[in-house]
Amino acid sequence: MALYFVMIVFFTYFYVAITFNPEEVSDNMKKYGGFIPGIRAGKPTADYLQYVLSRITLPGAFYLGFVALIPLVALVLISANQNFPFGGTSILIMVGVGLETVKQIDAQLQQRHYEGLLR
């Protein structure tokens, strides 16, 4: 279980490192006139974005690790067999798909000038 948890945390950081490039975001912000109040454009913005990203990713990675461990802990606590219907990965996929679906529905409602789904 510990190795599974560590792998979830590692791959969370790996995924974030691949999908979000602070230097590219900083350059795009500078090119289009965006800025972060109190932070100079260029390298300081990229450094600040990297700092914030690492601070946000840590609790998110732990959360994903704990969610993935829920079925394993449930298997141990209730002495279920291997035919238990939910695994940690399947729960993460269901939560991700659910969140993405709600986000897309809310975007469609906002596009049509509605107040929003969750308000």
N, CA, C and O atoms as CSV, one atom per row, in Angstrom:
chain,resi,resn,atom,element,x,y,z
A,1,MET,N,N,0.824,-1.197,0.000
A,1,MET,CA,C,0.000,0.000,0.000
A,1,MET,C,C,0.868,1.261,0.000
A,1,MET,O,O,0.545,2.252,-0.655
A,2,ALA,N,N,1.963,1.206,0.739
A,2,ALA,CA,C,2.845,2.373,0.805
A,2,ALA,C,C,3.472,2.652,-0.562
A,2,ALA,O,O,3.565,3.805,-0.982
A,3,LEU,N,N,3.902,1.593,-1.254
A,3,LEU,CA,C,4.477,1.772,-2.583
A,3,LEU,C,C,3.437,2.333,-3.552
A,3,LEU,O,O,3.754,3.192,-4.376
A,4,TYR,N,N,2.207,1.854,-3.456
A,4,TYR,CA,C,1.110,2.347,-4.294
A,4,TYR,C,C,0.885,3.841,-4.045
A,4,TYR,O,O,0.735,4.617,-4.989
A,5,PHE,N,N,0.863,4.238,-2.766
A,5,PHE,CA,C,0.670,5.642,-2.397
A,5,PHE,C,C,1.811,6.505,-2.939
A,5,PHE,O,O,1.572,7.576,-3.496
A,6,VAL,N,N,3.048,6.037,-2.774
A,6,VAL,CA,C,4.211,6.798,-3.249
A,6,VAL,C,C,4.180,6.935,-4.768
A,6,VAL,O,O,4.527,7.987,-5.305
A,7,MET,N,N,3.765,5.875,-5.460
A,7,MET,CA,C,3.683,5.947,-6.922
A,7,MET,C,C,2.612,6.939,-7.367
A,7,MET,O,O,2.820,7.666,-8.339
A,8,ILE,N,N,1.472,6.986,-6.677
A,8,ILE,CA,C,0.421,7.952,-7.004
A,8,ILE,C,C,0.957,9.369,-6.842
A,8,ILE,O,O,0.753,10.213,-7.714
A,9,VAL,N,N,1.640,9.636,-5.735
A,9,VAL,CA,C,2.193,10.970,-5.484
A,9,VAL,C,C,3.239,11.311,-6.547
A,9,VAL,O,O,3.239,12.422,-7.077
A,10,PHE,N,N,4.121,10.373,-6.861
A,10,PHE,CA,C,5.155,10.616,-7.863
A,10,PHE,C,C,4.545,10.929,-9.225
A,10,PHE,O,O,4.945,11.892,-9.879
A,11,PHE,N,N,3.580,10.123,-9.653
A,11,PHE,CA,C,3.004,10.340,-10.977
A,11,PHE,C,C,2.133,11.588,-11.023
A,11,PHE,O,O,1.930,12.154,-12.098
A,12,THR,N,N,1.617,12.026,-9.887
A,12,THR,CA,C,0.913,13.307,-9.855
A,12,THR,C,C,1.890,14.433,-10.164
A,12,THR,O,O,1.598,15.300,-10.988
A,13,TYR,N,N,3.040,14.428,-9.514
A,13,TYR,CA,C,4.061,15.445,-9.800
A,13,TYR,C,C,4.557,15.328,-11.240
A,13,TYR,O,O,4.779,16.341,-11.905
A,14,PHE,N,N,4.730,14.106,-11.721
A,14,PHE,CA,C,5.182,13.884,-13.094
A,14,PHE,C,C,4.178,14.456,-14.090
A,14,PHE,O,O,4.566,15.122,-15.049
A,15,TYR,N,N,2.893,14.201,-13.869
A,15,TYR,CA,C,1.854,14.696,-14.767
A,15,TYR,C,C,1.804,16.222,-14.766
A,15,TYR,O,O,1.676,16.844,-15.821
A,16,VAL,N,N,1.905,16.815,-13.594
A,16,VAL,CA,C,1.891,18.275,-13.502
A,16,VAL,C,C,3.109,18.866,-14.204
A,16,VAL,O,O,3.000,19.889,-14.879
A,17,ALA,N,N,4.253,18.236,-14.050
A,17,ALA,CA,C,5.469,18.736,-14.703
A,17,ALA,C,C,5.356,18.673,-16.222
A,17,ALA,O,O,5.904,19.526,-16.919
A,18,ILE,N,N,4.652,17.671,-16.739
A,18,ILE,CA,C,4.495,17.540,-18.186
A,18,ILE,C,C,3.452,18.509,-18.729
A,18,ILE,O,O,3.647,19.088,-19.797
A,19,THR,N,N,2.354,18.691,-18.014
A,19,THR,CA,C,1.234,19.464,-18.558
A,19,THR,C,C,1.324,20.962,-18.319
A,19,THR,O,O,0.723,21.727,-19.074
A,20,PHE,N,N,2.043,21.411,-17.310
A,20,PHE,CA,C,2.081,22.835,-16.986
A,20,PHE,C,C,3.527,23.312,-17.008
A,20,PHE,O,O,4.348,22.861,-16.209
A,21,ASN,N,N,3.832,24.217,-17.918
A,21,ASN,CA,C,5.179,24.771,-18.041
A,21,ASN,C,C,5.142,26.226,-17.579
A,21,ASN,O,O,4.629,27.078,-18.304
A,22,PRO,N,N,5.676,26.538,-16.387
A,22,PRO,CA,C,5.623,27.906,-15.872
A,22,PRO,C,C,6.325,28.932,-16.765
A,22,PRO,O,O,5.881,30.076,-16.856
A,23,GLU,N,N,7.415,28.532,-17.424
A,23,GLU,CA,C,8.114,29.469,-18.297
A,23,GLU,C,C,7.246,29.856,-19.487
A,23,GLU,O,O,7.199,31.025,-19.872
A,24,GLU,N,N,6.565,28.886,-20.063
A,24,GLU,CA,C,5.692,29.161,-21.201
A,24,GLU,C,C,4.509,30.049,-20.788
A,24,GLU,O,O,4.138,30.974,-21.510
A,25,VAL,N,N,3.933,29.761,-19.640
A,25,VAL,CA,C,2.813,30.580,-19.152
A,25,VAL,C,C,3.293,31.989,-18.865
A,25,VAL,O,O,2.599,32.958,-19.173
A,26,SER,N,N,4.482,32.113,-18.274
A,26,SER,CA,C,5.047,33.432,-17.990
A,26,SER,C,C,5.281,34.224,-19.268
A,26,SER,O,O,4.963,35.411,-19.338
A,27,ASP,N,N,5.837,33.562,-20.278
A,27,ASP,CA,C,6.067,34.241,-21.562
A,27,ASP,C,C,4.752,34.663,-22.211
A,27,ASP,O,O,4.654,35.768,-22.744
A,28,ASN,N,N,3.751,33.805,-22.173
A,28,ASN,CA,C,2.447,34.150,-22.742
A,28,ASN,C,C,1.804,35.312,-21.991
A,28,ASN,O,O,1.200,36.190,-22.606
A,29,MET,N,N,1.931,35.320,-20.676
A,29,MET,CA,C,1.379,36.437,-19.894
A,29,MET,C,C,2.076,37.738,-20.268
A,29,MET,O,O,1.432,38.776,-20.419
A,30,LYS,N,N,3.391,37.674,-20.415
A,30,LYS,CA,C,4.156,38.869,-20.768
A,30,LYS,C,C,3.792,39.351,-22.173
A,30,LYS,O,O,3.647,40.551,-22.409
A,31,LYS,N,N,3.646,38.405,-23.102
A,31,LYS,CA,C,3.338,38.755,-24.483
A,31,LYS,C,C,1.966,39.416,-24.605
A,31,LYS,O,O,1.793,40.343,-25.396
A,32,TYR,N,N,0.994,38.949,-23.830
A,32,TYR,CA,C,-0.362,39.475,-23.943
A,32,TYR,C,C,-0.692,40.535,-22.899
A,32,TYR,O,O,-1.849,40.932,-22.765
A,33,GLY,N,N,0.307,40.993,-22.165
A,33,GLY,CA,C,0.104,42.104,-21.243
A,33,GLY,C,C,-0.440,41.708,-19.882
A,33,GLY,O,O,-0.830,42.580,-19.106
A,34,GLY,N,N,-0.476,40.442,-19.576
A,34,GLY,CA,C,-0.942,39.996,-18.262
A,34,GLY,C,C,0.173,40.080,-17.238
A,34,GLY,O,O,1.353,40.095,-17.587
A,35,PHE,N,N,-0.206,40.134,-15.982
A,35,PHE,CA,C,0.796,40.181,-14.924
A,35,PHE,C,C,0.182,39.692,-13.623
A,35,PHE,O,O,-1.038,39.620,-13.477
A,36,ILE,N,N,1.046,39.362,-12.692
A,36,ILE,CA,C,0.634,39.012,-11.340
A,36,ILE,C,C,1.019,40.188,-10.469
A,36,ILE,O,O,2.191,40.563,-10.437
A,37,PRO,N,N,0.058,40.794,-9.749
A,37,PRO,CA,C,0.385,41.972,-8.942
A,37,PRO,C,C,1.511,41.691,-7.946
A,37,PRO,O,O,1.470,40.717,-7.195
A,38,GLY,N,N,2.503,42.555,-7.960
A,38,GLY,CA,C,3.631,42.440,-7.049
A,38,GLY,C,C,4.764,41.579,-7.572
A,38,GLY,O,O,5.803,41.474,-6.919
A,39,ILE,N,N,4.594,40.960,-8.734
A,39,ILE,CA,C,5.624,40.093,-9.310
A,39,ILE,C,C,6.027,40.665,-10.664
A,39,ILE,O,O,5.169,40.965,-11.494
A,40,ARG,N,N,7.326,40.815,-10.887
A,40,ARG,CA,C,7.805,41.336,-12.168
A,40,ARG,C,C,7.606,40.311,-13.267
A,40,ARG,O,O,7.570,39.109,-13.002
A,41,ALA,N,N,7.477,40.778,-14.497
A,41,ALA,CA,C,7.296,39.888,-15.647
A,41,ALA,C,C,8.595,39.158,-15.954
A,41,ALA,O,O,9.681,39.641,-15.634
A,42,GLY,N,N,8.472,37.988,-16.578
A,42,GLY,CA,C,9.634,37.212,-16.982
A,42,GLY,C,C,9.966,36.114,-16.001
A,42,GLY,O,O,9.082,35.383,-15.555
A,43,LYS,N,N,11.252,35.993,-15.658
A,43,LYS,CA,C,11.703,34.913,-14.784
A,43,LYS,C,C,11.085,34.959,-13.394
A,43,LYS,O,O,10.743,33.899,-12.870
A,44,PRO,N,N,10.918,36.137,-12.753
A,44,PRO,CA,C,10.261,36.136,-11.437
A,44,PRO,C,C,8.832,35.581,-11.484
A,44,PRO,O,O,8.390,34.926,-10.540
A,45,THR,N,N,8.118,35.840,-12.571
A,45,THR,CA,C,6.768,35.292,-12.713
A,45,THR,C,C,6.830,33.781,-12.845
A,45,THR,O,O,6.031,33.078,-12.227
A,46,ALA,N,N,7.766,33.266,-13.638
A,46,ALA,CA,C,7.910,31.816,-13.797
A,46,ALA,C,C,8.288,31.160,-12.471
A,46,ALA,O,O,7.782,30.087,-12.142
A,47,ASP,N,N,9.175,31.802,-11.711
A,47,ASP,CA,C,9.561,31.267,-10.411
A,47,ASP,C,C,8.376,31.254,-9.453
A,47,ASP,O,O,8.178,30.286,-8.719
A,48,TYR,N,N,7.586,32.331,-9.459
A,48,TYR,CA,C,6.411,32.405,-8.595
A,48,TYR,C,C,5.387,31.337,-8.980
A,48,TYR,O,O,4.812,30.684,-8.109
A,49,LEU,N,N,5.157,31.160,-10.278
A,49,LEU,CA,C,4.211,30.133,-10.733
A,49,LEU,C,C,4.687,28.742,-10.334
A,49,LEU,O,O,3.875,27.904,-9.940
A,50,GLN,N,N,5.985,28.482,-10.429
A,50,GLN,CA,C,6.529,27.190,-10.014
A,50,GLN,C,C,6.348,26.983,-8.518
A,50,GLN,O,O,6.015,25.882,-8.080
A,51,TYR,N,N,6.563,28.028,-7.735
A,51,TYR,CA,C,6.381,27.966,-6.279
A,51,TYR,C,C,4.931,27.645,-5.936
A,51,TYR,O,O,4.666,26.759,-5.124
A,52,VAL,N,N,4.000,28.356,-6.545
A,52,VAL,CA,C,2.581,28.127,-6.278
A,52,VAL,C,C,2.167,26.733,-6.739
A,52,VAL,O,O,1.402,26.052,-6.056
A,53,LEU,N,N,2.667,26.315,-7.883
A,53,LEU,CA,C,2.343,24.994,-8.413
A,53,LEU,C,C,2.802,23.882,-7.475
A,53,LEU,O,O,2.072,22.917,-7.245
A,54,SER,N,N,4.004,24.016,-6.937
A,54,SER,CA,C,4.487,22.989,-6.014
A,54,SER,C,C,3.684,22.987,-4.716
A,54,SER,O,O,3.465,21.929,-4.127
A,55,ARG,N,N,3.246,24.159,-4.268
A,55,ARG,CA,C,2.438,24.233,-3.047
A,55,ARG,C,C,1.047,23.647,-3.247
A,55,ARG,O,O,0.477,23.085,-2.313
A,56,ILE,N,N,0.499,23.766,-4.436
A,56,ILE,CA,C,-0.831,23.233,-4.728
A,56,ILE,C,C,-0.756,21.735,-5.016
A,56,ILE,O,O,-1.663,20.987,-4.650
A,57,THR,N,N,0.300,21.301,-5.659
A,57,THR,CA,C,0.407,19.905,-6.063
A,57,THR,C,C,0.583,18.972,-4.873
A,57,THR,O,O,0.072,17.852,-4.908
A,58,LEU,N,N,1.271,19.379,-3.841
A,58,LEU,CA,C,1.510,18.503,-2.695
A,58,LEU,C,C,0.215,18.035,-2.037
A,58,LEU,O,O,0.022,16.826,-1.911
A,59,PRO,N,N,-0.685,18.927,-1.610
A,59,PRO,CA,C,-1.923,18.411,-1.010
A,59,PRO,C,C,-2.788,17.657,-2.020
A,59,PRO,O,O,-3.479,16.704,-1.659
A,60,GLY,N,N,-2.752,18.081,-3.278
A,60,GLY,CA,C,-3.516,17.369,-4.298
A,60,GLY,C,C,-3.006,15.956,-4.507
A,60,GLY,O,O,-3.794,15.025,-4.674
A,61,ALA,N,N,-1.691,15.793,-4.497
A,61,ALA,CA,C,-1.106,14.460,-4.664
A,61,ALA,C,C,-1.450,13.568,-3.477
A,61,ALA,O,O,-1.773,12.394,-3.657
A,62,PHE,N,N,-1.384,14.112,-2.269
A,62,PHE,CA,C,-1.767,13.325,-1.091
A,62,PHE,C,C,-3.244,12.949,-1.136
A,62,PHE,O,O,-3.610,11.827,-0.789
A,63,TYR,N,N,-4.082,13.872,-1.557
A,63,TYR,CA,C,-5.507,13.584,-1.667
A,63,TYR,C,C,-5.750,12.442,-2.655
A,63,TYR,O,O,-6.495,11.509,-2.356
A,64,LEU,N,N,-5.123,12.517,-3.826
A,64,LEU,CA,C,-5.278,11.443,-4.806
A,64,LEU,C,C,-4.768,10.119,-4.258
A,64,LEU,O,O,-5.374,9.074,-4.494
A,65,GLY,N,N,-3.669,10.153,-3.535
A,65,GLY,CA,C,-3.140,8.929,-2.933
A,65,GLY,C,C,-4.097,8.324,-1.934
A,65,GLY,O,O,-4.298,7.109,-1.917
A,66,PHE,N,N,-4.699,9.173,-1.089
A,66,PHE,CA,C,-5.648,8.663,-0.096
A,66,PHE,C,C,-6.922,8.135,-0.753
A,66,PHE,O,O,-7.461,7.117,-0.320
A,67,VAL,N,N,-7.403,8.804,-1.777
A,67,VAL,CA,C,-8.591,8.324,-2.487
A,67,VAL,C,C,-8.304,6.974,-3.133
A,67,VAL,O,O,-9.156,6.085,-3.127
A,68,ALA,N,N,-7.114,6.821,-3.687
A,68,ALA,CA,C,-6.759,5.558,-4.317
A,68,ALA,C,C,-6.610,4.434,-3.289
A,68,ALA,O,O,-6.791,3.264,-3.627
A,69,LEU,N,N,-6.283,4.774,-2.042
A,69,LEU,CA,C,-6.127,3.755,-1.003
A,69,LEU,C,C,-7.439,3.336,-0.352
A,69,LEU,O,O,-7.484,2.306,0.321
A,70,ILE,N,N,-8.502,4.106,-0.534
A,70,ILE,CA,C,-9.780,3.791,0.117
A,70,ILE,C,C,-10.227,2.362,-0.164
A,70,ILE,O,O,-10.555,1.645,0.782
A,71,PRO,N,N,-10.257,1.911,-1.420
A,71,PRO,CA,C,-10.696,0.528,-1.652
A,71,PRO,C,C,-9.772,-0.522,-1.030
A,71,PRO,O,O,-10.241,-1.559,-0.562
A,72,LEU,N,N,-8.465,-0.260,-1.023
A,72,LEU,CA,C,-7.546,-1.222,-0.415
A,72,LEU,C,C,-7.770,-1.323,1.087
A,72,LEU,O,O,-7.750,-2.418,1.649
A,73,VAL,N,N,-7.984,-0.189,1.733
A,73,VAL,CA,C,-8.261,-0.194,3.167
A,73,VAL,C,C,-9.609,-0.865,3.431
A,73,VAL,O,O,-9.750,-1.608,4.403
A,74,ALA,N,N,-10.595,-0.611,2.580
A,74,ALA,CA,C,-11.903,-1.251,2.738
A,74,ALA,C,C,-11.783,-2.759,2.592
A,74,ALA,O,O,-12.451,-3.500,3.312
A,75,LEU,N,N,-10.945,-3.229,1.675
A,75,LEU,CA,C,-10.732,-4.666,1.521
A,75,LEU,C,C,-10.174,-5.287,2.800
A,75,LEU,O,O,-10.577,-6.379,3.202
A,76,VAL,N,N,-9.248,-4.579,3.428
A,76,VAL,CA,C,-8.641,-5.101,4.652
A,76,VAL,C,C,-9.633,-5.050,5.821
A,76,VAL,O,O,-9.724,-5.994,6.605
A,77,LEU,N,N,-10.379,-3.937,5.932
A,77,LEU,CA,C,-11.274,-3.770,7.080
A,77,LEU,C,C,-12.475,-4.699,7.049
A,77,LEU,O,O,-12.877,-5.220,8.089
A,78,ILE,N,N,-13.052,-4.914,5.882
A,78,ILE,CA,C,-14.257,-5.757,5.823
A,78,ILE,C,C,-13.948,-7.163,5.330
A,78,ILE,O,O,-14.860,-7.958,5.107
A,79,SER,N,N,-12.685,-7.469,5.162
A,79,SER,CA,C,-12.235,-8.792,4.728
A,79,SER,C,C,-12.952,-9.249,3.460
A,79,SER,O,O,-13.401,-10.392,3.365
A,80,ALA,N,N,-13.051,-8.364,2.510
A,80,ALA,CA,C,-13.696,-8.689,1.240
A,80,ALA,C,C,-12.729,-9.489,0.376
A,80,ALA,O,O,-11.517,-9.481,0.593
A,81,ASN,N,N,-13.292,-10.172,-0.600
A,81,ASN,CA,C,-12.430,-10.926,-1.512
A,81,ASN,C,C,-11.997,-10.041,-2.674
A,81,ASN,O,O,-12.292,-8.846,-2.691
A,82,GLN,N,N,-11.309,-10.614,-3.629
A,82,GLN,CA,C,-10.775,-9.838,-4.744
A,82,GLN,C,C,-11.838,-9.403,-5.732
A,82,GLN,O,O,-11.531,-8.648,-6.654
A,83,ASN,N,N,-13.066,-9.844,-5.580
A,83,ASN,CA,C,-14.145,-9.433,-6.481
A,83,ASN,C,C,-14.798,-8.130,-6.034
A,83,ASN,O,O,-15.911,-7.811,-6.453
A,84,PHE,N,N,-14.112,-7.388,-5.193
A,84,PHE,CA,C,-14.623,-6.086,-4.745
A,84,PHE,C,C,-14.807,-5.191,-5.964
A,84,PHE,O,O,-13.895,-5.092,-6.786
A,85,PRO,N,N,-15.968,-4.532,-6.108
A,85,PRO,CA,C,-16.288,-3.872,-7.382
A,85,PRO,C,C,-15.462,-2.627,-7.712
A,85,PRO,O,O,-15.369,-2.260,-8.883
A,86,PHE,N,N,-14.862,-1.969,-6.725
A,86,PHE,CA,C,-14.169,-0.715,-7.005
A,86,PHE,C,C,-12.709,-0.815,-6.608
A,86,PHE,O,O,-12.363,-1.297,-5.529
A,87,GLY,N,N,-11.860,-0.344,-7.518
A,87,GLY,CA,C,-10.442,-0.220,-7.211
A,87,GLY,C,C,-10.102,1.258,-7.082
A,87,GLY,O,O,-10.914,2.113,-7.437
A,88,GLY,N,N,-8.920,1.563,-6.582
A,88,GLY,CA,C,-8.526,2.952,-6.398
A,88,GLY,C,C,-8.475,3.723,-7.697
A,88,GLY,O,O,-8.896,4.878,-7.760
A,89,THR,N,N,-7.961,3.087,-8.733
A,89,THR,CA,C,-7.864,3.757,-10.023
A,89,THR,C,C,-9.239,4.023,-10.605
A,89,THR,O,O,-9.471,5.081,-11.190
A,90,SER,N,N,-10.156,3.074,-10.451
A,90,SER,CA,C,-11.501,3.286,-10.997
A,90,SER,C,C,-12.220,4.419,-10.271
A,90,SER,O,O,-12.971,5.170,-10.894
A,91,ILE,N,N,-12.004,4.552,-8.977
A,91,ILE,CA,C,-12.604,5.674,-8.241
A,91,ILE,C,C,-12.025,6.996,-8.726
A,91,ILE,O,O,-12.765,7.963,-8.911
A,92,LEU,N,N,-10.701,7.052,-8.935
A,92,LEU,CA,C,-10.091,8.280,-9.443
A,92,LEU,C,C,-10.637,8.634,-10.821
A,92,LEU,O,O,-10.890,9.805,-11.107
A,93,ILE,N,N,-10.820,7.633,-11.675
A,93,ILE,CA,C,-11.363,7.889,-13.007
A,93,ILE,C,C,-12.796,8.385,-12.909
A,93,ILE,O,O,-13.170,9.328,-13.607
A,94,MET,N,N,-13.609,7.765,-12.052
A,94,MET,CA,C,-15.009,8.201,-11.906
A,94,MET,C,C,-15.095,9.633,-11.391
A,94,MET,O,O,-15.907,10.420,-11.876
A,95,VAL,N,N,-14.269,9.970,-10.419
A,95,VAL,CA,C,-14.275,11.336,-9.888
A,95,VAL,C,C,-13.822,12.320,-10.958
A,95,VAL,O,O,-14.418,13.386,-11.114
A,96,GLY,N,N,-12.775,11.972,-11.692
A,96,GLY,CA,C,-12.291,12.856,-12.757
A,96,GLY,C,C,-13.317,13.072,-13.846
A,96,GLY,O,O,-13.515,14.201,-14.295
A,97,VAL,N,N,-13.974,12.008,-14.277
A,97,VAL,CA,C,-15.000,12.129,-15.316
A,97,VAL,C,C,-16.180,12.939,-14.804
A,97,VAL,O,O,-16.733,13.760,-15.535
A,98,GLY,N,N,-16.569,12.714,-13.553
A,98,GLY,CA,C,-17.678,13.483,-12.979
A,98,GLY,C,C,-17.370,14.967,-12.900
A,98,GLY,O,O,-18.211,15.797,-13.246
A,99,LEU,N,N,-16.170,15.307,-12.448
A,99,LEU,CA,C,-15.786,16.716,-12.358
A,99,LEU,C,C,-15.718,17.366,-13.733
A,99,LEU,O,O,-16.154,18.503,-13.910
A,100,GLU,N,N,-15.172,16.645,-14.701
A,100,GLU,CA,C,-15.073,17.193,-16.058
A,100,GLU,C,C,-16.453,17.383,-16.676
A,100,GLU,O,O,-16.689,18.362,-17.384
A,101,THR,N,N,-17.357,16.458,-16.413
A,101,THR,CA,C,-18.720,16.579,-16.940
A,101,THR,C,C,-19.419,17.791,-16.351
A,101,THR,O,O,-20.061,18.548,-17.079
A,102,VAL,N,N,-19.305,17.986,-15.044
A,102,VAL,CA,C,-19.922,19.152,-14.405
A,102,VAL,C,C,-19.307,20.438,-14.947
A,102,VAL,O,O,-20.017,21.421,-15.154
A,103,LYS,N,N,-17.993,20.442,-15.178
A,103,LYS,CA,C,-17.322,21.625,-15.718
A,103,LYS,C,C,-17.822,21.949,-17.122
A,103,LYS,O,O,-18.035,23.116,-17.452
A,104,GLN,N,N,-18.010,20.929,-17.943
A,104,GLN,CA,C,-18.505,21.165,-19.305
A,104,GLN,C,C,-19.953,21.626,-19.304
A,104,GLN,O,O,-20.320,22.500,-20.089
A,105,ILE,N,N,-20.777,21.058,-18.443
A,105,ILE,CA,C,-22.176,21.495,-18.345
A,105,ILE,C,C,-22.236,22.938,-17.880
A,105,ILE,O,O,-22.998,23.738,-18.423
A,106,ASP,N,N,-21.433,23.274,-16.875
A,106,ASP,CA,C,-21.417,24.646,-16.367
A,106,ASP,C,C,-20.940,25.620,-17.439
A,106,ASP,O,O,-21.466,26.729,-17.543
A,107,ALA,N,N,-19.947,25.220,-18.238
A,107,ALA,CA,C,-19.468,26.092,-19.315
A,107,ALA,C,C,-20.552,26.311,-20.355
A,107,ALA,O,O,-20.699,27.421,-20.865
A,108,GLN,N,N,-21.312,25.276,-20.678
A,108,GLN,CA,C,-22.411,25.433,-21.634
A,108,GLN,C,C,-23.487,26.361,-21.079
A,108,GLN,O,O,-24.020,27.196,-21.810
A,109,LEU,N,N,-23.809,26.223,-19.805
A,109,LEU,CA,C,-24.814,27.093,-19.190
A,109,LEU,C,C,-24.328,28.539,-19.140
A,109,LEU,O,O,-25.102,29.462,-19.395
A,110,GLN,N,N,-23.071,28.738,-18.818
A,110,GLN,CA,C,-22.512,30.092,-18.773
A,110,GLN,C,C,-22.501,30.713,-20.160
A,110,GLN,O,O,-22.719,31.916,-20.303
A,111,GLN,N,N,-22.248,29.908,-21.177
A,111,GLN,CA,C,-22.223,30.400,-22.547
A,111,GLN,C,C,-23.594,30.902,-22.970
A,111,GLN,O,O,-23.699,31.807,-23.798
A,112,ARG,N,N,-24.626,30.330,-22.415
A,112,ARG,CA,C,-25.994,30.730,-22.753
A,112,ARG,C,C,-26.556,31.725,-21.728
A,112,ARG,O,O,-27.769,31.916,-21.637
A,113,HIS,N,N,-25.658,32.355,-20.960
A,113,HIS,CA,C,-25.996,33.441,-20.026
A,113,HIS,C,C,-26.851,32.976,-18.853
A,113,HIS,O,O,-27.659,33.746,-18.334
A,114,TYR,N,N,-26.685,31.738,-18.435
A,114,TYR,CA,C,-27.337,31.290,-17.223
A,114,TYR,C,C,-26.419,31.567,-16.055
A,114,TYR,O,O,-25.227,31.816,-16.238
A,115,GLU,N,N,-26.966,31.524,-14.863
A,115,GLU,CA,C,-26.202,31.843,-13.671
A,115,GLU,C,C,-25.137,30.787,-13.400
A,115,GLU,O,O,-24.037,31.123,-12.961
A,116,GLY,N,N,-25.440,29.541,-13.650
A,116,GLY,CA,C,-24.487,28.453,-13.410
A,116,GLY,C,C,-25.184,27.288,-12.743
A,116,GLY,O,O,-26.277,27.437,-12.197
A,117,LEU,N,N,-24.562,26.146,-12.787
A,117,LEU,CA,C,-25.151,24.938,-12.278
A,117,LEU,C,C,-25.032,24.832,-10.761
A,117,LEU,O,O,-25.977,24.413,-10.095
A,118,LEU,N,N,-23.906,25.200,-10.224
A,118,LEU,CA,C,-23.636,24.971,-8.807
A,118,LEU,C,C,-23.827,26.204,-7.941
A,118,LEU,O,O,-23.257,26.260,-6.851
A,119,ARG,N,N,-24.591,27.184,-8.366
A,119,ARG,CA,C,-24.775,28.388,-7.551
A,119,ARG,C,C,-26.155,28.478,-7.001
A,119,ARG,O,O,-26.476,29.432,-6.293
